[in-house]
Amino acid sequence: MFFFQQVSPNQKIPFTTKLALVFWIILSLALLSFFAFSIFIIALMVGLVLFTTSLFQKKKRPGSIPNPPGDFQTRPYSPPRTIKDDNDIIDI
């Protein structure tokens, strides 16, 4: 990039210097907007891919329990038959 000299207060900035400054400002804004837009497009595409993959996954019912292994059997909960003595509580 160009390096510009400091001008004294009564000296005017040349027209070519003004044009160069405007050119570099516009170029930097164009590059900034290009990269920002490309990152936005990439994020949009990743979101679209994740959304489509979630559509094609096998749906599970919200309250379903997965199938247990073949030899594992379940039984409903029943409270213990014997009531223990609560001797393990320390009274203060």
HELIX and SHEET records of a PDB file:
HELIX    1   1 PHE A   15  LEU A   55  1                                  41    
END                                                                             
